[in-house]
Amino acid sequence: MNPQEVQEEPTEDRLDQACAWIARLRSDALSNADRRTFAQWMSDSPANRQAFDEMAELWGDLGVLAHLPLDDLYPESVPSAQHRAQARDGQPSAKRPAKNENTDTQIDTGWNLPQWLMGGSAVAACLGVALWIGNQWLQQAPVQQQMYTTAIGETRTIDLADGSKVQLNTNSELIVNFSREERRTQLLRGEAYFDVARQTSRPFTVAAGSANIRVLGTQFNVERNPENTRVSVTGGVVAVSESQTASGLQPESVKLTRNQKVSVSNSGLSDVARTSPEEALDWTQGQLVFEETPLSEALEELNRYLKVPVAAAPGVSDRTLSGTFELTDPENTLAAIAAALDLDQDHSDPNLTLLSPKPN
């Protein structure tokens, strides 16, 4: 492989620096020193430019980019006052295209919009792409709201109109509502794995219980439970925030990258933890994989496959479970979990199975 073809991926530190630069570039107190430092940072590494593009797309999309002070940052690519006046009055430019003596190509010696958007700046280039994609979308009819459901024991793969794919787990319900501005979905219950097609000008959002998820194009799993929502990322960058919080407080948010997960409940966001594709996507392989998982969490996952739900009695819900369990027969899986933790199954309530300690 040619060494020049090897690209350095943005690190967590670079992504954090890019977020800080976006905030500074939108500030009213941007100094000449800031401009020079930013230009130097962008030229230091292709990974810096890539990190800046990813964060600009993720956190602000077209809205952030449109408010960046491009006129001040790149004055050499801004139209002249004469050209602005002519454009405002609808008059043609005084500068006419000149012919190249050696070719039939015409050279525009005046300023034009694509030249300004693309001139010397990753930010401007990103804005140009966003505007182009947005204009393409405006020419299309909006997609109507659609609902997808699965029964107990059923899974399905959904091809969305934008090229994204969703794998819907058993006993799940998903609403999809695309517009010209964004791609909105809502996971009403269950679990889904999203492989989102990148569209710079239209963010993809998922509302699931206490969590709001926002991406441009990536892969992640969302698991909605009665007490919380868990988000696991297998590729790209995902922004996760609280859907609501106490009055007067800003909702917490966190940025997840590949092999990271977080849980969101009414109490807020958990600490970011490590995960793996095997753990996040075990259900797509017909398995449940637990690694020191509290019994209460393991039963929440298993309940998606059981006709009669199961719960843990007080005092045993915090016991941890490790192992790989098959989902072809969820009743046998429940029996295996009870045996592994030395618990009894209480079926006295026909609507609920209770796992409790065996009597001495």
N, C-alpha and C positions, 0 to 999 in steps of 0.2 A: 504494500500500500504506500502511496506517495505521502510523505510526512506532511505535505501541505494540505492534504485532504482531511487530516485529523482535526476535528473541531473540539475546542475546550468547552465543556458544558458549564452553565452558570451554577455556582455553588450557593448554598444558603446565605453566605455572607454577601455575595454579589447581588443576590435578589433583594436582600435587606438594604444594601446601598442604593439599588435602583429605586426602591420605594422612597427612600429619603430624598433622592434627587427629584423625583416627581413632585413631592411636597415642596421642595425648595424652588423649583422652576415655576410653580404656580404662585409663589409668594410675591407680594408687592415690593419686598426689600431685596430683590435680586441685584447683586453688585457686579461690577466688571470682573472682580476677582473670582466670583462665583462662576461667571461665564467661562473664564479661562480654565478654572479647575474642572468644570463639567466637560469641556471640550477635551482636556487632557485625559480625563477618566474614560471617556468614550473611545478615545484612540489608543488607550493602553492595551486593550484586549478585545478580540471579537466576542468573548464571553460577556464582557461588560455591555456591549451593544445588544446582545441577545437577551441578557437579563433585563435591560431597560425596556426592550420591546415587549417581553412577556409581562412585566409588571404594569406597563402602560395599558396593555390590552386587558389584563385581569381586573385591575382596580378602577380604571376609568373609561376604557374603551374610547369611543369617539369623543365622549364628553370631556375627558381629561385632556386629550390631545388637542382639542379645539381651543382650549384655554391656555395652552402653553405659550409663552411669549416668543414665538418664532421670529417675529419682526426684529426683536432685540438680539436674539441669539444668533441669527443668520442674516444680517443686514445686506450682505452681498447678493442674496437671492430674493430680495423683496422688490416689488415693482416700483418704478420711479413715480414721483409725484405727477409728472406729465401723463404717464400711462394710466394712473389711477383716475385722473380727471377725465381723460378720454373715455375710459371704460364707464365712468359714471354718467357721462353725457351721451354715450352711445356713439361716439365718433371713432373713426378708424385711426389706427396708430400712424404717426408721421413716418415711422420707420417701416419701410417695405421689405419683404423678403428679398435677399440678394442671391443671385445664382452663383454657385461654385463653378469656376472656370473649367474644372476638370470633369465635372459630373453634371447631371441634370437635376441634382438635388437642390432644393431651395433652402437657404439658411435664414432663419428668422433672427434678425439682430435685435428685436425687441423682446420684452418679457412675456412669458405665457404661463398659464396656471400650472400645467404639469411640471414645467421646469422649476417653478418656485417650490412646489410640493416635494419634488425629488432632490432638490439641490443640496447636496452635502450633508444630509442629516438623516439618521435612522428614524428619528421622531417624525420628520416630515414624510418620509417614505411610508411609514406605518399609517399616517393620516391619509395619504393618497390612496393606499389600498383600501382603507376603511370607507372612504368616500365612494370609491368605485364599486365596492361590494354593496354598499347601501343603495346606490343608484340602481344597480341591477335588481335588487330586491324590491324597490319601489315600483318597478315595472311588472311585478308579479302580483297575482291575487293572494290575499292573506289565507293562511290555512285555518280551517275551521277547528273548533275544539273537538277532541276525540278522547274517549275513555277506553282503557284496556284493563281487563280483569283476568285473574286465574282462579280456578277452584282449588280445593285442597288436593294435593298430589299432582297438580298440573303446573308446568312451566312453559313459557313461550318466548320467542325472540321477535321483537318488533322493529321493523325498518321505518324510521321516521322520514318525513318529507325532505329534511335538510341533509340527509345522508347519515345521520346518527343512527346507532343501534342501541336497543335496550333489551336486556334479558330480564324478564319478569319472573320472580320466584313464585312458589306456590302460595295460594291464598293472599294475593296481592292485588292492589288497585292503583292505577296510574292515570292521571288526567294530563293531556298534552294540549297546549294552547299557544300556537305560534302567531306572532304579529310581525309587522315590518320593523319594529324596534328591538324585539327580544324574542327568545324562545323560552317560554315558561312551561314548567311541568310541576305537578304536585303528586307526591306519593301519599295516598290516603291511608294505605296500610300495606304491610308486607315488606318486601325487599326487592331491589332492582340494581342491576349492574349497567352503567351507562358508558358507552363508547361514543364520545361526542365529536362530531365533525367540526373542525375549526372554521368559524366565521367571525372575522375581526370586528365587524360593526354590529353583530347581534349576539350578545351574551346569552348563555344557556343557564337557566336557573332551575333549581329543584327546591320546593318547599316540602318539608317532611317533619311534622310534629314541631318540636322546639327549634329546629334547625333550618337555616336558609343556606343553600349552596350555590355558588356562582363560578362559572368557568367560561372559557372561550373554546376549548377543544382539548379533551383529555379523557382518561379512563378512571372511573371510581365506582365504588359500591356504596349504596345507601340502605341501611337496615333500620326500619322504623319499629320500635317496640312501645309497649304501653307507658313505660317510664322514661324512655330516652330514645334518641336517634343516633346511630353510629355511622360514621363516614370513614371509609378506607380508600386510599388512593393507590392505584397501581401504575399510573403514568401521568406526567404533566404536573400542573399546579392547580390547586383548588382552594377557593376562599370559602370558609365556613363561618357563619355568624349565628348568634341567637336571633330567633324570630321576634321575640319581644323581651322586655326587661322591666324592672321597676320604674315607676314614673320619674322622669328627670335624669335617668341614667342612659348612657350610650350602650347599645348592645355590644357585647364582647365579640371579637372576631379573631380568627387565626388562619394562617396560611399553611396548607399541607402540601408536601411534595411526595414523590414516589416512595412507597412502603412506609407511609405514616397514616395514623388513624386518630380520631378524636370522637368523644361522646358528648352529646348536647342534651341537657335536660332542663327542667324548670329551675334548677339550681345553678345553671350556667354551663360553661365548657369545662371538660376534664382536661388534664394534662395531655399533651400530644405524646403518643406512644408509637413504638415500632410495630409493623405488621409485615406480612409477606403475601405474595399472590396466592400461595397455597391456602393461607388462612382466610384471606378476604373472599376468595372465589371457590371455597370448598363445595358450596352448595351446587355450583354449576357442574361439578363432577359427581353429583349424587352422594356427597359425603358431608359429614360435620366433623371439623377438626377443632379440638379444644386443647389449649396449652395453658395450664394453670388457670382455667376459667372458672369463676364463681358459679356454683350450681344454679343460682337464680338466672344468670345470663344464659347458661347452656339450655335451661328449660324454655326460656323465651324463644330461642331459635327452634327448638324441637316442637314447640306448640304450633308452629306453622304447618306441620305435617300430621298432627294428631286430630282425630275427630272429637275426642274428649280432652280438654286441656289438662295440663299437669302443673302443680305448684309444689314448692318446698315448704315444709313446716318450719316454724321459727326455731332457730338454733342450728339448722343444717343448710340454710340458703347460702352461707358464706363458704361452705366446703368447696374445695377446688377440684376440678376435673381435667384430666389430660387423656388424650387418645383420639383415634379416628373411628367414627361410627358410620355405618352404611345407612342410607335413607330409603332403601328399597322396601324395608319393613319397619316403619317408625315405632310400632308397638314392641318389637324385639329390641330396638335401640333403647327404648325407655327401660326395658327389663335389664339390659346390659349396664346402663347407667346406675340403676338402683343396686345392682349386684356389686358394681365397682366401688360404690360408696357405702355398702353394707346398710341399705335402707329398705324399708317396707313400702309397698304400694297399698294405699288405703282407697278402696273403691266404694265406700259407703255412700258417698254423694255421687249420683249418676252423672252429674254435670261437671265433676272435677275429681281428678286423681291427685291424692296428696302423698308426697314422699316424706316419710318420717323415720326416726331412728328405730331400729329393731329393739323390742323389749329384751331386757337382760334375762 
